[in-house]
Amino acid sequence: MPYLTKEKKADFFTKFGGKATNTGSIEGQVALLTERISQISKHLQENKKDFSTHRGLMQLVGKRKRLLTYLSKHNLSGYRELIEKLGIRK
């Protein structure tokens, strides 16, 4: 069972990337990764000894961090707006 349906993915890219077909937008990718990270974190709270999933989570967090770093260097106002919408940095 996939963690996100096609409709939910399209909704993420519409909300953050401009339109549903703009799947390459940094904002849409970060939003999708954030959703996936939250779902995996919930799984790991129940399954504390699932170390392979923990490693995958760390890889996703690293990927999101790299995308956010790129966005902050190239579009600082967009970066600030995105982290405000997603609520990832306090």
Residue pairs with C-beta under 8 A, 6 or more apart in sequence:
3 36
3 39
4 12
4 32
4 35
4 36
9 32
10 20
11 20
12 28
12 31
12 32
12 35
13 19
13 20
13 21
13 22
13 23
13 25
13 28
13 32
14 20
15 31
16 25
16 27
16 28
16 30
16 31
16 82
16 85
17 23
17 25
17 27
17 28
18 25
22 28
23 29
26 67
26 70
26 71
27 71
27 78
27 82
29 67
30 64
30 67
30 68
30 71
30 82
30 86
31 82
31 85
31 86
33 60
33 63
33 64
33 67
34 64
34 86
34 88
36 60
37 57
37 60
37 61
37 64
40 53
40 56
40 57
40 60
41 57
43 50
43 53
44 50
44 53
44 54
44 57
47 53
68 79
68 82
68 83
71 78
71 79
71 82
72 79
83 89
